[in-house]
Structure formats: structure tokens, C-alpha cells
């Protein structure tokens, strides 16, 4: 088991409300120049959950289960930064009060936190219901790997994954290995402790060859030559690991969104293709 500073990590409550979908009444133009009207971000997205395919949906940037945010920017920034993969989420208002779920991740741009609940709970939820999250994970460190930066991940989840090391390298179970040239929208962001960036999926042949077209919400992926230590950029030899938080997209330069969990400027993380490669396997 990896040694961490888990006992020093601070947990704080953050809260958001289920966000109504936003639609500007304009067409989305896909990669072939076709005008499309589609469901997109926000709301309670019925029948779509962690573990379901992130491809093949008649939608754009679809967020599974429930999407929350705050209208006051500073409060929403705190919600985005402090909500980490695997954090407990609890409904505190409405007919589903008391029901619990967990955080899948944060979607940048729209600035949503995505929370997984059961379908039964979702049927009780309503737009504007409030969800409180036990925000915990930022500040987590690997004591034997000081050059690996950990972010956006609940310490309990990391512990349950029981990651192994081989030859001084952390082995992380993943569903796909993604080369740096496929990373698109969101690259160049100031830091990766919030939000995501997208795997570009316009080259369908490459996407099929790499197995990216079978990714599911909650799958772990490794990003080759991608450094997310102080922002998002290309760096040969660097490695990042992330989790799929939203669906494939019709727009150029976009695709499944990846929230970063670990990153290193040196090849200290190795993605290993395994069956148990989804957050659902460890919750």
C-alpha cells in the first residue's frame, strides 16, 4: 500500500444545487459541418450512470447522473476545487433528503460538479435540490513518491485501490492509454486541481485502434507525455492519470472529459490495462 499523509488531509463541507440545463437556442455544429440540437450539460440525467458507455449517446458533453453548482462564483470555485473523486455526497433538501451518493468529478467550462446517485434516488430529486459534499483530498501526498502530484482524489478511495509499485513505478489500472496529441479542449489551463480536459475523438480510426471508443463514465485512463503538475501541457516522459467525467462530444477539439488524479514530470506512473479500471469497482 502506498504511504500517504492521509491523517493530515482536511475535510470540509461544500454544497451546490442541482443545476438547470442551459440552452442558447443555437445549433451545435459537428465535425462534418452538420447543425444539431442536442441535450448537453447539467440537470438530472436519467438512466445514465458511472460505468455506462461514454460514447454513442445522442447528446453533447453529457454528464451522468446529477450535476450541481453555485451561482456565486467564489462559492462555486470552492465546490469545484474541494470536491474530489469518491467523496461522499448527501442530499439535504427535497424528497430525497438523506440519500447519499459520491462525487465523480468536476467539469470545467460549465463549472459543474458531477455526483453519482442511484436511479431510485434520482427519481426523487428535483432541480434546485441541494447536495452537500464532504470535500476531502486536496493536499494528499504520496510520501515515497514526492515527485508525483496527487489531486482530486479521496484518500479513502486511493487506499481501497491498493495500488502496487514495481521497479520504483506506481502501477495504475486503466481502461486505455492515450497519447498526448489527442488531448484537446482545456489544455493550457492554469492548473488541474479543478475541471477536466478532453480527448479529441474526430479521428475515428485512431480512437478505435486505441480502444478509446469503449470508455465508460468513471474509467481510469493514462495520458502519455502529459504534465498536469502546474497546468496542462505536453512534456515528453511525463505521465498523468485521470478519470472520465463526461461523454463524447460532437464539436471539433472535444471528446470525453478527463479529470486528473495523478501526474509526474518523470515516468513514475505506469498505466496497466485491467478489468477493474473504473471508480465503480472501488466504491
C-alpha positions in Angstrom: 0.0 0.0 0.0 1.2 3.5 -0.9 2.2 5.6 2.2 0.3 8.9 2.3 -0.3 11.9 4.6 -3.9 10.9 4.9 -4.1 11.8 8.6 -3.2 15.4 7.7 -5.7 15.9 4.9 -8.5 18.3 5.8 -12.2 17.6 5.1 -14.6 20.5 4.6 -18.3 20.6 3.7 -19.2 22.2 0.3 -22.6 22.4 -1.2 -24.2 23.0 -4.5 -27.7 22.8 -6.1 -28.8 20.7 -9.0 -28.3 23.0 -12.0 -31.0 23.5 -14.6 -29.7 22.8 -18.2 -28.7 25.8 -20.2 -29.7 26.1 -23.8 -28.9 29.1 -26.0 -31.4 28.0 -28.8 -28.5 27.8 -31.2 -27.3 24.8 -33.2 -24.2 22.8 -32.3 -22.0 22.2 -35.4 -20.4 18.8 -35.6 -17.1 17.9 -37.2 -18.9 17.4 -40.6 -20.5 20.8 -40.5 -23.9 19.5 -39.6 -26.2 21.6 -37.4 -27.6 19.7 -34.4 -29.9 20.3 -31.5 -29.0 18.0 -28.6 -29.2 17.6 -24.8 -26.0 18.7 -23.1 -24.7 19.6 -19.7 -26.5 19.9 -16.4 -29.7 18.6 -14.8 -30.6 15.2 -13.6 -29.7 12.8 -16.5 -31.9 9.8 -16.1 -30.7 6.3 -16.9 -27.0 7.3 -17.3 -24.6 6.4 -14.6 -21.0 5.7 -13.7 -20.0 2.5 -15.6 -22.1 3.3 -18.6 -20.6 4.0 -22.1 -19.3 7.5 -22.7 -19.8 7.0 -26.4 -22.9 6.6 -28.6 -25.2 9.0 -26.8 -27.5 11.4 -28.7 -26.0 14.3 -26.7 -23.0 16.5 -26.3 -20.8 16.7 -23.2 -23.4 14.6 -21.3 -22.7 14.5 -17.5 -24.0 11.2 -15.9 -26.4 11.2 -13.0 -26.6 14.6 -11.3 -24.9 18.0 -12.0 -24.6 20.7 -9.3 -23.1 24.2 -9.0 -23.5 27.5 -7.2 -24.3 30.9 -8.7 -21.9 32.8 -6.6 -18.6 32.4 -8.3 -16.3 32.2 -5.3 -18.6 29.6 -3.7 -18.7 27.6 -6.9 -14.9 27.7 -7.2 -14.6 26.2 -3.7 -17.2 23.5 -4.7 -15.2 22.7 -7.8 -11.7 22.6 -6.2 -12.7 20.8 -2.9 -15.0 18.1 -4.4 -12.8 15.0 -5.1 -13.5 11.7 -6.8 -15.1 9.3 -4.3 -16.2 12.0 -1.8 -19.5 11.3 -0.1 -22.4 13.4 -1.3 -25.6 13.8 0.7 -29.0 15.2 -0.4 -30.0 17.8 2.2 -33.3 19.2 0.8 -36.3 17.9 -1.1 -38.0 14.5 -1.3 -34.6 12.6 -1.5 -33.3 14.2 1.7 -30.8 11.9 3.5 -30.0 9.8 0.4 -26.2 9.5 -0.4 -24.0 9.2 -3.4 -20.5 10.1 -4.4 -18.6 12.6 -6.5 -17.5 11.5 -10.0 -15.6 14.7 -10.8 -15.6 18.3 -12.0 -16.4 19.5 -15.5 -14.6 22.7 -16.4 -16.1 25.5 -18.6 -19.6 24.8 -17.4 -18.2 24.5 -13.9 -20.3 21.6 -12.7 -19.5 19.0 -10.1 -21.0 15.6 -11.2 -22.4 13.4 -8.5 -23.4 9.7 -8.9 -26.7 8.6 -7.3 -28.9 5.5 -7.8 -31.7 5.7 -10.3 -34.2 5.4 -7.4 -32.7 8.5 -5.7 -32.7 10.4 -8.9 -36.4 9.8 -9.4 -36.9 11.7 -6.1 -34.6 14.6 -6.9 -35.6 17.9 -8.4 -33.7 20.8 -9.9 -32.5 23.2 -7.2 -32.3 20.5 -4.5 -29.1 21.0 -2.5 -26.3 18.4 -2.3 -23.7 18.6 0.4 -20.3 17.0 -0.2 -17.6 16.0 2.3 -14.8 17.6 0.3 -11.6 15.8 1.0 -8.5 15.0 -1.0 -6.7 18.2 -1.9 -3.3 18.2 -0.1 -3.0 14.4 -0.3 0.6 13.3 -0.9 2.5 10.1 -1.6 5.3 10.0 1.0 7.5 7.7 -1.0 6.9 9.5 -4.3 7.4 13.2 -3.7 7.7 13.8 -7.5 4.2 12.5 -8.1 1.4 15.1 -7.5 -1.9 13.7 -6.4 -5.1 15.8 -6.8 -8.9 15.5 -6.9 -9.0 12.1 -5.2 -10.5 10.9 -1.9 -7.8 9.4 0.4 -10.1 6.5 1.3 -10.6 5.7 -2.4 -6.9 5.7 -3.1 -6.4 3.4 -0.1 -9.1 1.0 -1.3 -7.4 0.7 -4.7 -4.3 -0.6 -3.0 -2.0 0.4 -5.9 1.2 -1.6 -6.3 4.7 -0.5 -7.2 7.1 -2.3 -9.5 10.7 -1.1 -10.0 10.0 2.3 -8.4 7.0 3.0 -10.6 3.3 3.2 -9.5 1.1 0.8 -11.4 -2.4 2.2 -12.0 -5.3 0.1 -13.5 -6.6 1.9 -16.6 -9.0 1.2 -19.5 -7.0 3.0 -22.2 -3.6 4.6 -22.8 -4.0 8.0 -24.5 -1.1 9.7 -26.5 -0.6 13.4 -25.8 -1.5 14.5 -29.3 -5.1 13.5 -28.7 -5.6 15.9 -25.8 -7.6 19.0 -26.8 -10.1 21.4 -25.2 -8.8 22.6 -21.8 -5.1 22.2 -22.5 -3.1 25.2 -21.2 -5.3 25.7 -18.1 -3.7 27.3 -15.2 -3.9 24.2 -13.0 -5.6 20.8 -12.9 -6.9 20.9 -9.4 -10.4 21.6 -10.9 -12.2 20.7 -14.1 -11.1 18.5 -16.9 -9.7 18.4 -20.4 -10.9 16.4 -23.4 -9.7 13.5 -25.5 -10.2 14.6 -29.1 -12.2 11.9 -31.0 -12.5 13.2 -34.5 -10.1 10.6 -35.9 -12.4 7.6 -35.5 -9.8 5.1 -36.8 -7.2 6.1 -34.2 -9.9 6.1 -31.4 -11.0 2.6 -32.3 -7.4 1.3 -32.5 -6.6 2.6 -29.0 -9.8 1.3 -27.5 -10.9 4.8 -26.5 -14.3 4.3 -28.1 -15.2 1.8 -25.4 -14.5 4.1 -22.5 -17.2 4.4 -19.7 -18.0 7.1 -17.3 -15.7 6.6 -14.3 -13.0 4.7 -16.2 -9.4 5.5 -15.4 -7.0 6.4 -18.3 -3.3 7.2 -18.5 -2.2 10.2 -20.6 1.3 9.8 -22.1 3.7 12.8 -22.2 1.1 14.9 -20.4 2.2 17.0 -17.5 -0.5 18.4 -15.2 1.7 19.5 -12.3 1.3 23.2 -12.7 -1.2 23.4 -15.6 -1.9 21.2 -18.6 0.8 20.8 -21.2 2.9 18.4 -23.3 6.2 17.2 -21.7 8.0 14.2 -23.1 8.3 11.4 -20.5 5.7 12.9 -18.2 2.6 10.8 -17.2 -0.8 11.7 -15.9 -3.8 9.5 -14.8 -7.3 10.7 -14.9 -11.0 9.7 -14.8 -13.7 10.0 -17.5 -16.3 12.6 -16.2 -18.4 13.4 -19.3 -19.3 11.9 -22.6 -18.0 12.2 -26.1 -18.8 15.4 -28.0 -19.9 16.4 -31.5 -17.8 19.6 -31.5 -14.3 19.8 -33.0 -11.4 19.6 -30.5 -13.7 18.0 -27.8 -14.4 14.4 -26.6 -14.7 12.6 -23.3 -13.5 14.8 -20.4 -10.7 13.6 -18.2 -10.2 14.9 -14.6 -6.7 14.4 -13.4 -5.9 12.3 -10.3 -2.1 11.8 -10.5 0.7 13.4 -12.5 4.5 13.3 -12.7 7.1 15.1 -14.9 9.0 11.8 -14.9 7.8 8.3 -15.9 6.9 7.3 -12.3 3.4 6.1 -13.1 2.6 3.2 -15.4 -0.9 2.6 -16.8 -1.8 -1.1 -16.8 -4.8 -2.3 -18.8 -7.0 -4.3 -16.4 -10.7 -5.2 -15.9 -11.0 -3.4 -12.6 -10.3 0.1 -14.1 -13.4 2.0 -13.1 -14.1 4.0 -9.9 -17.3 1.9 -9.5 -15.0 -1.1 -8.8 -13.7 0.6 -5.7 -16.7 2.4 -4.2 
